[in-house]
Amino acid sequence: MSGQDAIVYDLDGTLVRLDVDWEAAAHDAAAVLRARGLDVSDLSLWDMLQRATAEGYRRQVNEAIAEHEREGARRAERLPLAEDLPRSVPVGVCSLNAEAACRIALELHGLDGQVDAIVGRDTLEVHKPDPAPLLWTLAAMDAAPESALFVGDSERDASAARRAGVDFQWASDRRA
């Protein structure tokens, strides 16, 4: 895995760990949907986001989740892989977290000046594992998918990379 023209990292669980109360985020997302007459019993947070998108309430649910993510970003823990930065090639972040939360966490740990492009869950109309956010990140850095590497910690990350035609490396393998 050498010779890449660009590297894109996932954020949470890769470069930093956001201190988000996911249970509270799910509670608030559910409240948004229930207030609009939707039954969300037994739906996970991400299932609620998909339902909100289908019903036309994506922005409202995204904001409910993002509020918790921004708060958690202010208390984010820097992870060892953050020592991978700076790089001699363009660096991007493509995250399932809200873009503002990404920016807050990167700034908190002095990584913001080492990242050339940031795409969060709310930057585009789609999110990982759809390949569009990863491809958009690469385009913002003027990098081709076939000469880039995506480093992440979830199957959503791996799937987005496969679907985008980008080499993938697990964050845990990169630390080794």
PyMOL commands that place a pseudoatom at each C-alpha (Angstrom):
pseudoatom trace, name=CA, resn=MET, resi=1, chain=A, elem=C, hetatm=0, pos=[0.000, 0.000, 0.000]
pseudoatom trace, name=CA, resn=SER, resi=2, chain=A, elem=C, hetatm=0, pos=[2.577, 2.509, -1.059]
pseudoatom trace, name=CA, resn=GLY, resi=3, chain=A, elem=C, hetatm=0, pos=[2.567, 5.051, -3.820]
pseudoatom trace, name=CA, resn=GLN, resi=4, chain=A, elem=C, hetatm=0, pos=[-0.895, 6.500, -3.257]
pseudoatom trace, name=CA, resn=ASP, resi=5, chain=A, elem=C, hetatm=0, pos=[-1.508, 10.015, -4.531]
pseudoatom trace, name=CA, resn=ALA, resi=6, chain=A, elem=C, hetatm=0, pos=[-4.038, 10.716, -1.734]
pseudoatom trace, name=CA, resn=ILE, resi=7, chain=A, elem=C, hetatm=0, pos=[-5.200, 9.208, 1.546]
pseudoatom trace, name=CA, resn=VAL, resi=8, chain=A, elem=C, hetatm=0, pos=[-8.696, 9.552, 2.960]
pseudoatom trace, name=CA, resn=TYR, resi=9, chain=A, elem=C, hetatm=0, pos=[-9.432, 8.659, 6.572]
pseudoatom trace, name=CA, resn=ASP, resi=10, chain=A, elem=C, hetatm=0, pos=[-12.660, 7.944, 8.345]
pseudoatom trace, name=CA, resn=LEU, resi=11, chain=A, elem=C, hetatm=0, pos=[-12.850, 10.116, 11.461]
pseudoatom trace, name=CA, resn=ASP, resi=12, chain=A, elem=C, hetatm=0, pos=[-14.548, 8.494, 14.471]
pseudoatom trace, name=CA, resn=GLY, resi=13, chain=A, elem=C, hetatm=0, pos=[-12.704, 5.350, 15.515]
pseudoatom trace, name=CA, resn=THR, resi=14, chain=A, elem=C, hetatm=0, pos=[-9.854, 6.075, 13.117]
pseudoatom trace, name=CA, resn=LEU, resi=15, chain=A, elem=C, hetatm=0, pos=[-8.235, 9.459, 13.855]
pseudoatom trace, name=CA, resn=VAL, resi=16, chain=A, elem=C, hetatm=0, pos=[-10.283, 10.388, 16.928]
pseudoatom trace, name=CA, resn=ARG, resi=17, chain=A, elem=C, hetatm=0, pos=[-13.035, 8.918, 19.085]
pseudoatom trace, name=CA, resn=LEU, resi=18, chain=A, elem=C, hetatm=0, pos=[-15.992, 11.239, 19.522]
pseudoatom trace, name=CA, resn=ASP, resi=19, chain=A, elem=C, hetatm=0, pos=[-17.528, 11.210, 22.991]
pseudoatom trace, name=CA, resn=VAL, resi=20, chain=A, elem=C, hetatm=0, pos=[-21.130, 11.009, 21.795]
pseudoatom trace, name=CA, resn=ASP, resi=21, chain=A, elem=C, hetatm=0, pos=[-24.064, 9.824, 23.870]
pseudoatom trace, name=CA, resn=TRP, resi=22, chain=A, elem=C, hetatm=0, pos=[-25.564, 7.749, 21.053]
pseudoatom trace, name=CA, resn=GLU, resi=23, chain=A, elem=C, hetatm=0, pos=[-28.522, 6.702, 23.188]
pseudoatom trace, name=CA, resn=ALA, resi=24, chain=A, elem=C, hetatm=0, pos=[-29.479, 10.350, 23.711]
pseudoatom trace, name=CA, resn=ALA, resi=25, chain=A, elem=C, hetatm=0, pos=[-28.948, 11.055, 20.003]
pseudoatom trace, name=CA, resn=ALA, resi=26, chain=A, elem=C, hetatm=0, pos=[-31.293, 8.187, 19.107]
pseudoatom trace, name=CA, resn=HIS, resi=27, chain=A, elem=C, hetatm=0, pos=[-33.850, 9.446, 21.639]
pseudoatom trace, name=CA, resn=ASP, resi=28, chain=A, elem=C, hetatm=0, pos=[-33.805, 12.932, 20.093]
pseudoatom trace, name=CA, resn=ALA, resi=29, chain=A, elem=C, hetatm=0, pos=[-33.974, 11.585, 16.535]
pseudoatom trace, name=CA, resn=ALA, resi=30, chain=A, elem=C, hetatm=0, pos=[-36.957, 9.437, 17.512]
pseudoatom trace, name=CA, resn=ALA, resi=31, chain=A, elem=C, hetatm=0, pos=[-38.654, 12.465, 19.084]
pseudoatom trace, name=CA, resn=VAL, resi=32, chain=A, elem=C, hetatm=0, pos=[-38.331, 14.381, 15.804]
pseudoatom trace, name=CA, resn=LEU, resi=33, chain=A, elem=C, hetatm=0, pos=[-40.003, 11.559, 13.893]
pseudoatom trace, name=CA, resn=ARG, resi=34, chain=A, elem=C, hetatm=0, pos=[-42.670, 10.846, 16.505]
pseudoatom trace, name=CA, resn=ALA, resi=35, chain=A, elem=C, hetatm=0, pos=[-43.615, 14.552, 16.477]
pseudoatom trace, name=CA, resn=ARG, resi=36, chain=A, elem=C, hetatm=0, pos=[-44.371, 14.038, 12.783]
pseudoatom trace, name=CA, resn=GLY, resi=37, chain=A, elem=C, hetatm=0, pos=[-46.579, 11.018, 13.464]
pseudoatom trace, name=CA, resn=LEU, resi=38, chain=A, elem=C, hetatm=0, pos=[-44.110, 8.306, 12.536]
pseudoatom trace, name=CA, resn=ASP, resi=39, chain=A, elem=C, hetatm=0, pos=[-43.713, 5.071, 14.477]
pseudoatom trace, name=CA, resn=VAL, resi=40, chain=A, elem=C, hetatm=0, pos=[-40.014, 4.446, 15.051]
pseudoatom trace, name=CA, resn=SER, resi=41, chain=A, elem=C, hetatm=0, pos=[-40.206, 1.683, 17.632]
pseudoatom trace, name=CA, resn=ASP, resi=42, chain=A, elem=C, hetatm=0, pos=[-37.467, -0.865, 17.221]
pseudoatom trace, name=CA, resn=LEU, resi=43, chain=A, elem=C, hetatm=0, pos=[-35.505, 1.268, 14.719]
pseudoatom trace, name=CA, resn=SER, resi=44, chain=A, elem=C, hetatm=0, pos=[-31.809, 1.887, 15.204]
pseudoatom trace, name=CA, resn=LEU, resi=45, chain=A, elem=C, hetatm=0, pos=[-30.467, 5.417, 14.913]
pseudoatom trace, name=CA, resn=TRP, resi=46, chain=A, elem=C, hetatm=0, pos=[-29.268, 4.796, 11.349]
pseudoatom trace, name=CA, resn=ASP, resi=47, chain=A, elem=C, hetatm=0, pos=[-32.580, 3.151, 10.423]
pseudoatom trace, name=CA, resn=MET, resi=48, chain=A, elem=C, hetatm=0, pos=[-34.334, 6.260, 11.734]
pseudoatom trace, name=CA, resn=LEU, resi=49, chain=A, elem=C, hetatm=0, pos=[-32.124, 8.410, 9.527]
pseudoatom trace, name=CA, resn=GLN, resi=50, chain=A, elem=C, hetatm=0, pos=[-33.063, 6.281, 6.508]
pseudoatom trace, name=CA, resn=ARG, resi=51, chain=A, elem=C, hetatm=0, pos=[-36.742, 6.516, 7.419]
pseudoatom trace, name=CA, resn=ALA, resi=52, chain=A, elem=C, hetatm=0, pos=[-36.417, 10.282, 7.872]
pseudoatom trace, name=CA, resn=THR, resi=53, chain=A, elem=C, hetatm=0, pos=[-34.838, 10.548, 4.429]
pseudoatom trace, name=CA, resn=ALA, resi=54, chain=A, elem=C, hetatm=0, pos=[-37.662, 8.543, 2.862]
pseudoatom trace, name=CA, resn=GLU, resi=55, chain=A, elem=C, hetatm=0, pos=[-40.298, 10.653, 4.638]
pseudoatom trace, name=CA, resn=GLY, resi=56, chain=A, elem=C, hetatm=0, pos=[-38.706, 14.026, 3.879]
pseudoatom trace, name=CA, resn=TYR, resi=57, chain=A, elem=C, hetatm=0, pos=[-37.359, 14.779, 7.367]
pseudoatom trace, name=CA, resn=ARG, resi=58, chain=A, elem=C, hetatm=0, pos=[-33.665, 14.075, 6.808]
pseudoatom trace, name=CA, resn=ARG, resi=59, chain=A, elem=C, hetatm=0, pos=[-32.547, 17.627, 7.636]
pseudoatom trace, name=CA, resn=GLN, resi=60, chain=A, elem=C, hetatm=0, pos=[-34.400, 17.676, 10.964]
pseudoatom trace, name=CA, resn=VAL, resi=61, chain=A, elem=C, hetatm=0, pos=[-33.153, 14.261, 12.084]
pseudoatom trace, name=CA, resn=ASN, resi=62, chain=A, elem=C, hetatm=0, pos=[-29.630, 15.017, 10.876]
pseudoatom trace, name=CA, resn=GLU, resi=63, chain=A, elem=C, hetatm=0, pos=[-29.611, 18.172, 12.994]
pseudoatom trace, name=CA, resn=ALA, resi=64, chain=A, elem=C, hetatm=0, pos=[-30.837, 16.289, 16.079]
pseudoatom trace, name=CA, resn=ILE, resi=65, chain=A, elem=C, hetatm=0, pos=[-27.984, 13.795, 15.682]
pseudoatom trace, name=CA, resn=ALA, resi=66, chain=A, elem=C, hetatm=0, pos=[-25.428, 16.443, 14.721]
pseudoatom trace, name=CA, resn=GLU, resi=67, chain=A, elem=C, hetatm=0, pos=[-26.062, 18.401, 17.916]
pseudoatom trace, name=CA, resn=HIS, resi=68, chain=A, elem=C, hetatm=0, pos=[-24.864, 15.407, 19.925]
pseudoatom trace, name=CA, resn=GLU, resi=69, chain=A, elem=C, hetatm=0, pos=[-21.944, 14.820, 17.568]
pseudoatom trace, name=CA, resn=ARG, resi=70, chain=A, elem=C, hetatm=0, pos=[-20.735, 18.425, 17.839]
pseudoatom trace, name=CA, resn=GLU, resi=71, chain=A, elem=C, hetatm=0, pos=[-20.896, 18.186, 21.621]
pseudoatom trace, name=CA, resn=GLY, resi=72, chain=A, elem=C, hetatm=0, pos=[-19.011, 14.866, 21.539]
pseudoatom trace, name=CA, resn=ALA, resi=73, chain=A, elem=C, hetatm=0, pos=[-16.427, 16.309, 19.152]
pseudoatom trace, name=CA, resn=ARG, resi=74, chain=A, elem=C, hetatm=0, pos=[-15.512, 18.934, 21.737]
pseudoatom trace, name=CA, resn=ARG, resi=75, chain=A, elem=C, hetatm=0, pos=[-14.453, 16.058, 24.039]
pseudoatom trace, name=CA, resn=ALA, resi=76, chain=A, elem=C, hetatm=0, pos=[-12.969, 13.813, 21.341]
pseudoatom trace, name=CA, resn=GLU, resi=77, chain=A, elem=C, hetatm=0, pos=[-10.036, 11.603, 22.186]
pseudoatom trace, name=CA, resn=ARG, resi=78, chain=A, elem=C, hetatm=0, pos=[-7.091, 11.641, 19.791]
pseudoatom trace, name=CA, resn=LEU, resi=79, chain=A, elem=C, hetatm=0, pos=[-6.300, 8.116, 18.590]
pseudoatom trace, name=CA, resn=PRO, resi=80, chain=A, elem=C, hetatm=0, pos=[-2.814, 6.778, 17.760]
pseudoatom trace, name=CA, resn=LEU, resi=81, chain=A, elem=C, hetatm=0, pos=[-3.478, 6.791, 14.006]
pseudoatom trace, name=CA, resn=ALA, resi=82, chain=A, elem=C, hetatm=0, pos=[-3.630, 10.613, 14.140]
pseudoatom trace, name=CA, resn=GLU, resi=83, chain=A, elem=C, hetatm=0, pos=[0.172, 10.399, 14.330]
pseudoatom trace, name=CA, resn=ASP, resi=84, chain=A, elem=C, hetatm=0, pos=[-0.026, 9.307, 10.674]
pseudoatom trace, name=CA, resn=LEU, resi=85, chain=A, elem=C, hetatm=0, pos=[-0.474, 13.019, 9.845]
pseudoatom trace, name=CA, resn=PRO, resi=86, chain=A, elem=C, hetatm=0, pos=[0.873, 15.103, 8.220]
pseudoatom trace, name=CA, resn=ARG, resi=87, chain=A, elem=C, hetatm=0, pos=[1.359, 13.266, 4.946]
pseudoatom trace, name=CA, resn=SER, resi=88, chain=A, elem=C, hetatm=0, pos=[3.278, 14.214, 1.810]
pseudoatom trace, name=CA, resn=VAL, resi=89, chain=A, elem=C, hetatm=0, pos=[0.131, 13.615, -0.276]
pseudoatom trace, name=CA, resn=PRO, resi=90, chain=A, elem=C, hetatm=0, pos=[-3.306, 15.256, 0.002]
pseudoatom trace, name=CA, resn=VAL, resi=91, chain=A, elem=C, hetatm=0, pos=[-5.359, 14.030, 2.954]
pseudoatom trace, name=CA, resn=GLY, resi=92, chain=A, elem=C, hetatm=0, pos=[-9.112, 13.897, 3.268]
pseudoatom trace, name=CA, resn=VAL, resi=93, chain=A, elem=C, hetatm=0, pos=[-11.667, 12.886, 5.863]
pseudoatom trace, name=CA, resn=CYS, resi=94, chain=A, elem=C, hetatm=0, pos=[-14.843, 11.085, 4.813]
pseudoatom trace, name=CA, resn=SER, resi=95, chain=A, elem=C, hetatm=0, pos=[-17.061, 10.430, 7.801]
pseudoatom trace, name=CA, resn=LEU, resi=96, chain=A, elem=C, hetatm=0, pos=[-20.520, 9.248, 8.754]
pseudoatom trace, name=CA, resn=ASN, resi=97, chain=A, elem=C, hetatm=0, pos=[-20.473, 12.015, 11.379]
pseudoatom trace, name=CA, resn=ALA, resi=98, chain=A, elem=C, hetatm=0, pos=[-21.739, 15.527, 10.728]
pseudoatom trace, name=CA, resn=GLU, resi=99, chain=A, elem=C, hetatm=0, pos=[-19.227, 17.697, 8.883]
pseudoatom trace, name=CA, resn=ALA, resi=100, chain=A, elem=C, hetatm=0, pos=[-19.191, 20.322, 11.663]
pseudoatom trace, name=CA, resn=ALA, resi=101, chain=A, elem=C, hetatm=0, pos=[-18.357, 17.631, 14.239]
pseudoatom trace, name=CA, resn=CYS, resi=102, chain=A, elem=C, hetatm=0, pos=[-15.466, 16.475, 12.035]
pseudoatom trace, name=CA, resn=ARG, resi=103, chain=A, elem=C, hetatm=0, pos=[-14.130, 20.020, 11.836]
pseudoatom trace, name=CA, resn=ILE, resi=104, chain=A, elem=C, hetatm=0, pos=[-14.450, 20.553, 15.599]
pseudoatom trace, name=CA, resn=ALA, resi=105, chain=A, elem=C, hetatm=0, pos=[-12.596, 17.320, 16.449]
pseudoatom trace, name=CA, resn=LEU, resi=106, chain=A, elem=C, hetatm=0, pos=[-9.847, 17.940, 13.896]
pseudoatom trace, name=CA, resn=GLU, resi=107, chain=A, elem=C, hetatm=0, pos=[-9.331, 21.479, 15.183]
pseudoatom trace, name=CA, resn=LEU, resi=108, chain=A, elem=C, hetatm=0, pos=[-9.346, 20.304, 18.814]
pseudoatom trace, name=CA, resn=HIS, resi=109, chain=A, elem=C, hetatm=0, pos=[-6.382, 18.061, 18.077]
pseudoatom trace, name=CA, resn=GLY, resi=110, chain=A, elem=C, hetatm=0, pos=[-4.536, 20.372, 15.679]
pseudoatom trace, name=CA, resn=LEU, resi=111, chain=A, elem=C, hetatm=0, pos=[-5.240, 18.166, 12.682]
pseudoatom trace, name=CA, resn=ASP, resi=112, chain=A, elem=C, hetatm=0, pos=[-7.392, 20.633, 10.750]
pseudoatom trace, name=CA, resn=GLY, resi=113, chain=A, elem=C, hetatm=0, pos=[-4.437, 22.193, 8.934]
pseudoatom trace, name=CA, resn=GLN, resi=114, chain=A, elem=C, hetatm=0, pos=[-3.302, 18.743, 7.788]
pseudoatom trace, name=CA, resn=VAL, resi=115, chain=A, elem=C, hetatm=0, pos=[-6.572, 17.820, 6.060]
pseudoatom trace, name=CA, resn=ASP, resi=116, chain=A, elem=C, hetatm=0, pos=[-7.367, 19.119, 2.579]
pseudoatom trace, name=CA, resn=ALA, resi=117, chain=A, elem=C, hetatm=0, pos=[-11.008, 17.984, 2.232]
pseudoatom trace, name=CA, resn=ILE, resi=118, chain=A, elem=C, hetatm=0, pos=[-13.728, 17.015, 4.694]
pseudoatom trace, name=CA, resn=VAL, resi=119, chain=A, elem=C, hetatm=0, pos=[-17.003, 15.286, 3.884]
pseudoatom trace, name=CA, resn=GLY, resi=120, chain=A, elem=C, hetatm=0, pos=[-19.499, 14.443, 6.586]
pseudoatom trace, name=CA, resn=ARG, resi=121, chain=A, elem=C, hetatm=0, pos=[-22.845, 12.668, 6.630]
pseudoatom trace, name=CA, resn=ASP, resi=122, chain=A, elem=C, hetatm=0, pos=[-24.607, 15.952, 5.948]
pseudoatom trace, name=CA, resn=THR, resi=123, chain=A, elem=C, hetatm=0, pos=[-22.272, 17.333, 3.262]
pseudoatom trace, name=CA, resn=LEU, resi=124, chain=A, elem=C, hetatm=0, pos=[-24.082, 15.467, 0.472]
pseudoatom trace, name=CA, resn=GLU, resi=125, chain=A, elem=C, hetatm=0, pos=[-27.545, 13.961, 0.142]
pseudoatom trace, name=CA, resn=VAL, resi=126, chain=A, elem=C, hetatm=0, pos=[-26.089, 10.456, 0.573]
pseudoatom trace, name=CA, resn=HIS, resi=127, chain=A, elem=C, hetatm=0, pos=[-23.673, 8.937, 3.064]
pseudoatom trace, name=CA, resn=LYS, resi=128, chain=A, elem=C, hetatm=0, pos=[-21.415, 5.909, 3.395]
pseudoatom trace, name=CA, resn=PRO, resi=129, chain=A, elem=C, hetatm=0, pos=[-21.584, 3.133, 2.314]
pseudoatom trace, name=CA, resn=ASP, resi=130, chain=A, elem=C, hetatm=0, pos=[-22.693, 4.981, -0.831]
pseudoatom trace, name=CA, resn=PRO, resi=131, chain=A, elem=C, hetatm=0, pos=[-19.444, 5.705, -2.709]
pseudoatom trace, name=CA, resn=ALA, resi=132, chain=A, elem=C, hetatm=0, pos=[-20.394, 9.319, -3.566]
pseudoatom trace, name=CA, resn=PRO, resi=133, chain=A, elem=C, hetatm=0, pos=[-18.981, 10.919, -0.367]
pseudoatom trace, name=CA, resn=LEU, resi=134, chain=A, elem=C, hetatm=0, pos=[-15.631, 9.172, -0.822]
pseudoatom trace, name=CA, resn=LEU, resi=135, chain=A, elem=C, hetatm=0, pos=[-15.516, 10.081, -4.509]
pseudoatom trace, name=CA, resn=TRP, resi=136, chain=A, elem=C, hetatm=0, pos=[-16.442, 13.681, -3.686]
pseudoatom trace, name=CA, resn=THR, resi=137, chain=A, elem=C, hetatm=0, pos=[-13.621, 13.833, -1.116]
pseudoatom trace, name=CA, resn=LEU, resi=138, chain=A, elem=C, hetatm=0, pos=[-11.147, 12.604, -3.719]
pseudoatom trace, name=CA, resn=ALA, resi=139, chain=A, elem=C, hetatm=0, pos=[-12.440, 15.025, -6.356]
pseudoatom trace, name=CA, resn=ALA, resi=140, chain=A, elem=C, hetatm=0, pos=[-12.011, 17.910, -3.903]
pseudoatom trace, name=CA, resn=MET, resi=141, chain=A, elem=C, hetatm=0, pos=[-8.348, 16.889, -3.629]
pseudoatom trace, name=CA, resn=ASP, resi=142, chain=A, elem=C, hetatm=0, pos=[-8.018, 16.363, -7.399]
pseudoatom trace, name=CA, resn=ALA, resi=143, chain=A, elem=C, hetatm=0, pos=[-7.129, 12.697, -6.770]
pseudoatom trace, name=CA, resn=ALA, resi=144, chain=A, elem=C, hetatm=0, pos=[-8.145, 9.677, -8.809]
pseudoatom trace, name=CA, resn=PRO, resi=145, chain=A, elem=C, hetatm=0, pos=[-9.869, 6.753, -7.035]
pseudoatom trace, name=CA, resn=GLU, resi=146, chain=A, elem=C, hetatm=0, pos=[-7.437, 4.208, -8.475]
pseudoatom trace, name=CA, resn=SER, resi=147, chain=A, elem=C, hetatm=0, pos=[-4.460, 6.008, -6.930]
pseudoatom trace, name=CA, resn=ALA, resi=148, chain=A, elem=C, hetatm=0, pos=[-5.962, 6.650, -3.495]
pseudoatom trace, name=CA, resn=LEU, resi=149, chain=A, elem=C, hetatm=0, pos=[-6.271, 4.811, -0.191]
pseudoatom trace, name=CA, resn=PHE, resi=150, chain=A, elem=C, hetatm=0, pos=[-9.200, 4.923, 2.244]
pseudoatom trace, name=CA, resn=VAL, resi=151, chain=A, elem=C, hetatm=0, pos=[-8.412, 4.058, 5.868]
pseudoatom trace, name=CA, resn=GLY, resi=152, chain=A, elem=C, hetatm=0, pos=[-11.387, 3.183, 8.066]
pseudoatom trace, name=CA, resn=ASP, resi=153, chain=A, elem=C, hetatm=0, pos=[-12.728, 1.093, 10.890]
pseudoatom trace, name=CA, resn=SER, resi=154, chain=A, elem=C, hetatm=0, pos=[-16.121, -0.189, 9.751]
pseudoatom trace, name=CA, resn=GLU, resi=155, chain=A, elem=C, hetatm=0, pos=[-17.720, -2.350, 7.123]
pseudoatom trace, name=CA, resn=ARG, resi=156, chain=A, elem=C, hetatm=0, pos=[-19.471, 0.807, 5.845]
pseudoatom trace, name=CA, resn=ASP, resi=157, chain=A, elem=C, hetatm=0, pos=[-16.001, 2.252, 5.159]
pseudoatom trace, name=CA, resn=ALA, resi=158, chain=A, elem=C, hetatm=0, pos=[-14.811, -0.916, 3.425]
pseudoatom trace, name=CA, resn=SER, resi=159, chain=A, elem=C, hetatm=0, pos=[-17.984, -1.083, 1.343]
pseudoatom trace, name=CA, resn=ALA, resi=160, chain=A, elem=C, hetatm=0, pos=[-17.737, 2.578, 0.287]
pseudoatom trace, name=CA, resn=ALA, resi=161, chain=A, elem=C, hetatm=0, pos=[-14.129, 1.996, -0.804]
pseudoatom trace, name=CA, resn=ARG, resi=162, chain=A, elem=C, hetatm=0, pos=[-15.007, -1.138, -2.796]
pseudoatom trace, name=CA, resn=ARG, resi=163, chain=A, elem=C, hetatm=0, pos=[-17.917, 0.605, -4.484]
pseudoatom trace, name=CA, resn=ALA, resi=164, chain=A, elem=C, hetatm=0, pos=[-15.731, 3.637, -5.314]
pseudoatom trace, name=CA, resn=GLY, resi=165, chain=A, elem=C, hetatm=0, pos=[-12.843, 1.569, -6.684]
pseudoatom trace, name=CA, resn=VAL, resi=166, chain=A, elem=C, hetatm=0, pos=[-10.494, 2.804, -3.942]
pseudoatom trace, name=CA, resn=ASP, resi=167, chain=A, elem=C, hetatm=0, pos=[-7.942, 0.672, -2.081]
pseudoatom trace, name=CA, resn=PHE, resi=168, chain=A, elem=C, hetatm=0, pos=[-8.980, 0.136, 1.541]
pseudoatom trace, name=CA, resn=GLN, resi=169, chain=A, elem=C, hetatm=0, pos=[-7.003, -0.486, 4.705]
pseudoatom trace, name=CA, resn=TRP, resi=170, chain=A, elem=C, hetatm=0, pos=[-8.426, -1.236, 8.136]
pseudoatom trace, name=CA, resn=ALA, resi=171, chain=A, elem=C, hetatm=0, pos=[-7.304, 1.333, 10.711]
pseudoatom trace, name=CA, resn=SER, resi=172, chain=A, elem=C, hetatm=0, pos=[-6.272, -1.499, 13.038]
pseudoatom trace, name=CA, resn=ASP, resi=173, chain=A, elem=C, hetatm=0, pos=[-3.943, -2.898, 10.363]
pseudoatom trace, name=CA, resn=ARG, resi=174, chain=A, elem=C, hetatm=0, pos=[-2.368, 0.501, 9.748]
pseudoatom trace, name=CA, resn=ARG, resi=175, chain=A, elem=C, hetatm=0, pos=[-1.447, 0.831, 13.432]
pseudoatom trace, name=CA, resn=ALA, resi=176, chain=A, elem=C, hetatm=0, pos=[0.385, -2.476, 13.390]
for i in range(1, 176): cmd.bond("trace and resi %d" % i, "trace and resi %d" % (i + 1))
show_as sticks, trace
zoom trace
